[in-house]
Amino acid sequence: MTKLSQDKKPLVIIFLTVFIYLLGFGIVIPSIPLLSVQLGATAFETGLLMSAYSFMQFIFSPFWGRLSDKYGRRPILLFCLAGEAVSYLLFAQAQSLGFLFFARLLSGFFGASISTASAYISDITPANERSKGMALIGAAFGLGFLFGPAIGGALTIWAEHISTDPFFRTSFSSYWVAGLCAVTFFFALQFLKESRQFGISKAAEQPLHKRLIHYFKVDTVGPLMFVFMLSSLAMSTMEATLILYTKDKFGWGLKEVSFGFAYIGVIIVITQGYLVRRLIPKLGEKHVLRAGLTFMTIGFSGIVISDSIWILAVAQTFLAVGVGFTNPSTLGSISLLTNADEQGTVLGTTQGMSSLGRIIGPAVGGALYSALTIQSPFILSGAMALLGLFVVITIFGEIPNAGQIVKQKTEAESQPDVK
């Protein structure tokens, strides 16, 4: 274990970096549909604008991860933080739909470096704390999405008291996000230290499509990447239609839905920030992952059969806990099964597959909701979570447990090689 891995300060810095990153993302999300409509976008174009960020993450998460393996985590994170600040300034200045698309694509390009933060965690944490470290990133995500929209709404109200210009009201929050990214950049410039020696594996030097094929063929790693993609696809399919479902079935409006999503965010934060960090050392990754996918399946099924708000609330609780268990234990297991010189590449590729799920899910969920029944998107999501559970059960004996990996690292003083 390196001296750096014993120091908790880098973990705090990465947590704050990811939190402010995602806080900014959550702040501008509510303004995107309004701004796009002001610029003459159709509903389809607005949907494309919302998907642009995830599309760029799918393409460039492996790219940034690979570069961080080769040149180090610190320069990539600093460069992307600066680029993110610029992209939000451009977003605030957008006066045409084309320019707005450019700004969102640029933001997704730099925002794809979140995968490098995961690789940084893998560098500085010993094996028995790897998944706990990944849970910190998940908690930062949850907090960012929890507080971001609320702060964005407050900034919009403030902007209305400053100017009656509709473009100013919808772009005002973007200036603040740019400022947050700039503050985070200088904070990281001062305190964020490099976490690894430079170098890159032969597998990481391959083109994206060959890397995808390579990692999907790797025993245990490939199935776990597939499970991570399924989890993301299932959640995004649900998220895209839950608002419509609660409106049509329970008569909910925007206020009720906002509180509902806030509740899910709180549960995910508690799960990843507290429960996972205590259960992983006791149970290990494999047991937490299996429990997470089981809870996700129960949660999706509960939405399907819910005939009251209380049943829906219980279902959402199971779902939020399940997601909170599944994501960090999957990422932690993949990291433990991968060589040190491939952490950025494999975690970037994994996050890219998650982004692919977020691109496909909303379109699939919307199509099913309108073409079949209002329960059909959640039936599909439950089926995907169940499929992921079957995959995990199939490879259960090969998924690492933190205690076992610690013993191996103590004896061999090296991480397990990718097969």
N, C-alpha and C positions, 0 to 999 in steps of 0.2 A: 504494500500500500504506500503510495507516495505521500509526501508531506501535505501536498495540496488536498488530497482526498480526506485528510483529517481535519481540514479547516472548513468550518461551516460558512464562512463569509462568502465564498463564491456561489454557494447555493442561494444565499439571500439575494445576491446581485442578479442571478439568473431569474429568480422568482420575480423580482421587481421589474426586470426588463421585459419578461413575458407578460406580466400583469399590465404594464403600461401600454405595451404593444396591443394587447387584446382590448384594453379599455378604450383606446382610440378607435379600434375597429367597431366596437359596440356603440360608440358615440355617434358615428356617422351613418350607421345602418338605417335608422329611422328616416334620415333625410334623403337617402338615395331615391326612393320611389317618388317623393314629392319633387325633387329637383329634376328628375328625368321627365316627369310629366310637364313641368314648366318649360322644358326644352323641346317639347313636342314628341316625346317617345310614346310608342304604342305599348300595350300591356306586354306583348311578346318581347319588345326591345327592352322594357324594364326588367323582365325576367332574365334576359341575356346579360344585362348590366349587373344583376345580382349574382349571376353565375361566373362572371368574368374573373373575380378574385380567386375562386376555387379552381378554375381552369388553369390559371397561372401557377397556383400552388401545385397542382398535379404535374405540370411540366417541369417546374424549377425547384421543387423540394429536393429531388435527387441531385440536381445540378449544384445547389449550394452545399449540400452535404458532402458531395465529392470534392468540391473546392476546399471545404474546411478540413477534410482529411489530408489534402495535399499542402495547404498553406497555413492551416491553423484555424481554430474557432474564433479567436478574438478579432482578427481583421475582417472576417466575413460578417460577424455580428455588428461591428462598428460601421462598416460600409453600408449594410442594409438598413440600419437605423437611420443613418443620414439620408439614404435614398428614400426611405419611407416618409421622412419629414418633407422632402421635396415633393413627393407624389401628392401629399395632402394639400400642400400649397397650390399645386396645379389644379387639384380637385376644387378648391375654393374659388379659383379664378375661372373655372369652366363656364363658357357662355354658349357652347354648342354641344350637341349630343355626341359628336365625334370626339371632341376634346375630353368630354366626360368619360367616354369609354377608354380613351388613352390613359387618363389619370387612374382609373380603376385597375386597368391592366398593369400599369406601372406599380401600383400599390401591391397588387398580388405578386408581382415579380419579386419585389423586395421582401414582402411578408412571408414568402416561402422559406425564408431563412429560419423560421421557428424550429424547423427540424434540426438545425445546427445547435439550438439550445438543448435539445434532447441529447445530442451527441456530447455536448459539454457536460451534461449531467453524468453520462456514462463514463466520461474520462475521470471525473473527480470523486466518484462514489465507489466504495468497495462493493463486492458482489452482494453481500447481505443487505445493502442499502440501495441497490440499483433501482428496484421497482418503487421504493419509497421516494426516491428522487424524482422518478417519472410522475409520481402522484402529485408532487409539488407543482409541476408544470400544469397538470390537469386542474389543480386548485386555482392556479393563476388564471387559466382559461375561464373557469367558472366565475371567478370574481370579476374578471374583465367584462364578461357578457352580462353579469348581474347588474353592475353599477354603470356600465357604459350607456345603455339606452336611457336610463334615468337622468344621467348627467347631460346627455345629448338633448333630452327634452327640456331640461332646465336652461341650457344655453340657448335653445330656440326661443323660449319665452323671453329671455333677456334680450335677444336680438330684436324681438318685436318691439321692445321699448326703446331701442336705439334707432331703428330705421324701419320705414314702411316698404322698402325695396324688397320684393319677394326673393330675389336672388341672394341678397345679403342675409336674410333670415335663414335660408337653407344652407348657406355656405359658411356661416359664422362659426359653427362648431368645428369645421375643418381647420380653421386657423389655430384653434386651441389644440387639436390633435397634433398638428405640425409642431406646435410648441412643446407638447408632451414628448414627442419623439426626439426633439432636439435636446430637451433636458435629460432624457434617458441616454442619449448618445454621449453627452459630456460626463454623465455619471459613470457610464461604462468605460469611457476613455480613461477616467481617473482610477477606477477600482477594479475593473475586470482584467484578470491576468490570463495569459495563455495556458491552456490545459493539456496540451499534448506536443510531442515532437512531430516534426513534419515528415511526411511520407505517405505513400498510397499503395494499396494492393493492386495486383494485376486485375482482379475482378472489378475493382472500382474504376479502372481506366477504360472499361468497355462502354460502348454507347448505351443509351437508356434502355432500348428494347432488349439488348443482350443482357443487361444487368437484371431486368425484370425476369427474363427467362432463367438466368443463372440462380437468382435467389429463390425463385419459386420451385426450383429443382432441389434445393438444399433440404436435407432431412430436417423436419421439425420447423425450421425457419420459414420455409415456403408455406406450409399449412397455417402457421401463426399469422403470416402476412395476409393470407386469404381471410382468416377469421377477423382480423382488424378491419379489412375492407368491408366485409359483410356487416360488421357492427356499425360502421359509419353509414353504409348504404341504408340499413334498417332505420337508423335514427333520422337521417335526412328525409326519408320517405314519410316517416311519421310527422316530423316537424312541419313539412310543407302543407300538410292537410289537417293538422290538429285544430288550427284556428277555424277552418270551415266546419269541422266536425262538431266542435263545441257550440258554434253559432247555430248550426242546423238542428242539433239535438237538444241543446240546453238553453238556447237563446242568449248565449254570452256575447258581449261586446268587446271592444278593444281593451277596456279597463280590466275586465275579468280575465281575459286571456293574458294580459301583461302580468297580472299577479300570479297566474298559473305558471307561466314560464319562470317567473322570479322564484317561485317555490321550488321548481325543479332545479334551478341554479343553486339555491341554498343547499339542497340535499346533496348535490354533486360535490359542492365545495366541502361540506362536512365529511362526506364519504372519502374523498381523495386527500383532504387535508388532515383528517384525524383517523378514521377507521382503517383505511388501507395501510397507513404508516404503522399501525399497531397489529394488524392481522397478518401482514406479509411475514414479519419475523417469526410468528407463531405457526402459521399454516403453510407458508411458501406460496410461490406464484401459481402453481398448478391448481391448488385447491381454491384460491381466491378467484382465479379465472373461470373455473367451472361454476362456482357459485354465481359469479357475475352474469354469465350467459344464461344460467337458469333463471335468475331474477329478471333479466331482460325479456325472456320468453313469457314469463308470468305477467309481466307488466303490459306487453303488447296484447296478450290474450285478454287481460282485464279491461283494456280499452274497448275491445271488440264487444264484450258482453255487458259493459257498463250501462245501466239504466237509471243511474242517479249520480249526482256530483260526488257523493262519498265513495262510491265504488271507483269512479274515475280517479279520485284523489289517492286511494290505496294503490291503484294500478300505476299511477305516475310515481309514487314513492318507490315501488319495486323497480320500476324502470330506471329511475335516477340512481338508485343504489347499484343496480346492475351495471350501468354505464361506468359509474365511479370505480367499481371493482375491475371491470374488463379492460379498460384502456391502459392503465399503468402496469397491470400484470402482464399484458400482452407485449407492450413495448419493453418492459424490463426483461422478459424472457428472451425476446429477440436479441436484445443487447448482450445478454449473458452468453448467448450461443454464437456470437460473432466475434471475429478477431478485432483487436484494438485498432488496427489500421484501416478498418472498414466501418467503424461506428457511424460516421457521418453519412456515408453512402447508403448503408442498409437502412438506417433510420429515416433518411431522406426519402428513399424509395418507398418505405412503409407509409410515411406521411403522405407521399404522393398518391398512393393507392387509396388512402382515406379521402383525399381531395376528390379523386375520381368518383367515389361513392357519393360525395356531397354534390357533384355535378349531375349525376344520373338520378339520384333519389327524388328530388323535387319534381322532375318531369314525369317519372314513373308514378309517383303518388298522386299527382294531379290528374293524370290520364285515367288511372284506376277509379279515382273518386267520382269523376264525371261519367265514366263509361259503364261502370259496374254498380257497386253499392258503396255507401259511405264508410262501411267497415272494411272494404277490401284492401286499402293501403296498409291497415294495421294487421290484417291477416297475413299479408305478404311480409311485413316487417317481423312478425312473430315467427314465420316460417324460416326467414333468414337467420334470426337469432338461434332457432332450434338447430338449423344446419351447422352453424358455428359451434354449438354445443356438441353435436355428434363428432365434428372434426376434432375437437379438444379431447373428447373421450377416447377417440381412436388413437391419438398420439400421447395420451395422458402420461404414460410411463417415461416418455422422452422429454417432457417439459421440465425445466429445472426448478428446484426448490432452493431458496436462498441459502439455507443451512448446508445443503449438500454441496452447492457451488463453493461456499466458503471453505469447506473441508478440502475440496479439490484444489482451490487456489493456494491454500496453505501448504499443501504437499507439493504442488507443481509450480507455484508462483507464476502462473500464467493463465490467461483465459482459455476456455475450450476452443479448439480450432473449428472453423466451418468445414463440414465434410464435403 
